[in-house]
Amino acid sequence: MAALLHFVGFRDDRYWNAVRIWGHPDMIHMTWDIYAANDVAPDDLVIFANADWDRKPRSFTVEAANARTERKRGQVIDIP
């Protein structure tokens, strides 16, 4: 299987700068969490928008944390 290109945390025009350098990504991850880390194979290339390459992934996503907070408040969140 061919190595994949992952972009992590790109939210602004830095995305297009990275595309010019590396090409279009195979996968885009909003945050470096355990789910994103599990998508990466040993030969894959991971490009971070603004983080250290050896940063440990979060144990949960920001979206999951927000959902837990809203559930505690008794509200329902619409996820697009």
C-alpha positions in Angstrom: 0.0 0.0 0.0 1.3 3.5 -0.8 2.1 6.0 1.9 -0.6 8.6 2.7 -0.2 12.3 3.3 -2.0 13.6 6.4 -2.6 17.3 7.2 -3.3 18.1 10.9 -4.8 21.3 12.2 -4.9 23.5 9.1 -7.6 26.1 9.4 -6.5 29.1 7.2 -4.4 29.9 4.2 -1.5 27.8 5.5 -3.4 24.9 4.1 -2.8 26.1 0.5 0.8 26.8 1.3 1.2 23.2 2.4 -0.6 22.0 -0.7 1.9 23.9 -2.8 4.8 22.2 -1.0 3.5 18.7 -0.3 0.5 18.3 -2.7 -3.1 17.6 -1.8 -3.5 15.5 1.4 -5.1 12.0 1.5 -6.5 12.7 4.9 -7.3 15.9 6.9 -7.5 15.9 10.7 -8.8 18.9 12.6 -6.8 18.0 15.7 -4.0 15.6 16.6 -6.0 13.1 18.7 -6.0 9.4 19.3 -8.3 8.9 16.3 -6.0 10.8 13.9 -2.9 9.0 15.3 -4.6 5.6 14.7 -5.2 6.5 11.0 -1.4 7.0 10.4 0.6 4.0 9.1 4.3 3.7 9.7 5.3 5.0 6.3 2.7 7.8 6.1 3.8 11.5 6.2 2.0 13.8 8.7 2.2 17.6 8.2 1.2 19.7 11.3 0.0 23.3 10.8 1.4 24.4 14.1 2.7 21.7 16.4 5.8 19.7 17.2 6.2 16.5 15.2 6.7 14.5 18.4 3.6 15.8 20.3 1.5 13.1 21.9 -2.0 12.9 20.5 -4.9 14.0 22.7 -6.8 11.2 24.3 -10.1 12.7 23.0 -11.2 15.1 20.4 -12.3 18.7 21.0 -15.7 17.8 19.6 -16.1 15.0 22.1 -15.2 17.3 25.0 -17.7 19.9 23.8 -20.4 17.3 23.4 -19.8 16.0 27.0 -20.0 19.6 28.3 -23.3 20.2 26.5 -24.7 16.9 27.7 -24.0 17.9 31.3 -26.0 21.1 30.6 -28.8 19.0 29.1 -28.5 20.5 25.7 -28.3 18.6 22.4 -25.6 19.6 19.8 -26.1 19.5 16.1 -23.0 18.2 14.4 -22.7 19.2 10.8 
